[in-house]
């Protein structure tokens, strides 16, 4: 995704679109865009968070392993920040 596309998507997010444009530009420059495949894990249970993630497109399923089976606990959509 090109930097201008990332900036445009960030500016669409209500919870951060009030941030001064120079700060959004900084985030675009310093941030890293990651793409994940369907079913790929973004993190594991018990893993300590080391970065902020902003979902720009798609969705993220949050699941827990319960009694040997995955149980969906939440779905995060584009615009969510973790």
N, C-alpha and C positions, 0 to 999 in steps of 0.2 A: 504494500500500500504506500503510495507516495505521501510525502510530508504534508502537502496541501490537503490531501484527502483526510489524513489523520486530524489535521487542525479543524477542518470543516466538521468532522464527526464529533470532536471534542466540544466545539461551539454549540452543537445541538443538544448537549447534555445539560438539562436544567440545573442540576445541583452544582455545576461548575462554570456555566456560561457567563456568570457575573465576574469571574476572575479577569483581571486586566489582560489585554491581548498580549503584552510582552511576557507575561507569566505563562500563558498558553503556548507561545512560541518557544519558551524555554523548555517546557514539558515535551513539546514535539522534538526539539533538538536533542535533549538529554535522554528521553525515553526510548524504549525498545519495543517495536511491534513484533509480537509473536503470533504465529498461526498454529492452530491445533487441529488435528484430525478428529472425526467423530469417534467417541469412546476413549480418546487419549486423556490420561490423568494430568491435571495441572499441578496437583499437589497430593500428598498422601495424608492419611489420618495421623495426627500427632506431629506433623511437620510444622516447624516454627515459621511463621511468615517472615520473609526477608524483603518483600517488595510490595508495592501497591499495584493492583491491576485494574484497568478500566476496560470493560467489555465494549468494543467498538461495533461489532456486528455478531450476529448469531446468538447463541445462548449457551449457558453453562449449567449442567446438572450437578447439584450437590447431593452426594449419596453417602450413606453410612453402611458399613457391613454389620448386619444384625442377624444373628442365628444362622450364619453362613450364607446369607443372601444380601444382595445390595438393596437398600431401601432409599428411595428418592426422598430427600427432605426439603429441597427447594430447587427452583429454576431461576437463574439470574439471566436477564435479558440485556440487550445492548443498552448502554447508559449506566449500568450498575458499576459501582466501584467497590473493590474488595481490598 
